[in-house]
Amino acid sequence: MSKMLQYTLAAAGVVLMCAVSSASAQETVRIRGTIESVDGPVYVVKNRDGTELKLTVTDKPLFVAIVKSTMADIKPGMFVGSTGITQPDGSQKAIEVHIFPESMRGTGEGHYDWDLKPNTKMTNANVEQTVAGVDGQMLSVKYKDGEKKLLVTPETAVVTYVNGSKDDLKPGIKVFVAAAKKQPDGTLQTPRITYGKDGLTPPM
């Protein structure tokens, strides 16, 4: 990984942690949608609930792309994030797993409520062990306040982060914004846009 990519993703990790931690302290919006048009500095985004949002970026924004990956890329010692649904035995059935580059280790660490789907949880943690099973692969992960088991099935989306570019943000591109701050004029502003490459929808 290039030094520039390491720097960019490390900074992105700091931004994401700040966005998540401050989301409840100020009026913010989480965006999962598709760019409909670009009007100068404004991205017109159709959110997943059908609303049309006008999104701008702060000075020196970060653009981070999401690309497909596989379970074969996940090794003990890596830092990953996963949205899952709690199973009767306390494990999490993973809807998605995203692999953080080493420069983003610690981003959003922990186990907490998430809004991808009803009753979902986000778990960002260190991989302790991977074990293949009948129903899929089980990841044992540990975070600062506990540990969880994540069941990764053939239906689980596995992705990773790569350095992105503003030039990629065109109509049709799927985007995810953890916490965009509402502005007095009704627009939303964010320091970071995460987007899918090659037609991918960010699964977070």
Helices and strands as residue ranges (DSSP letters): H 3-22, E 28-39, E 42-47, E 52-68, G 71-73, E 79-86, E 92-99, G 102-104, E 110-114, E 120-132, E 137-143, E 146-152, E 157-163, G 166-168, E 174-182, E 188-196
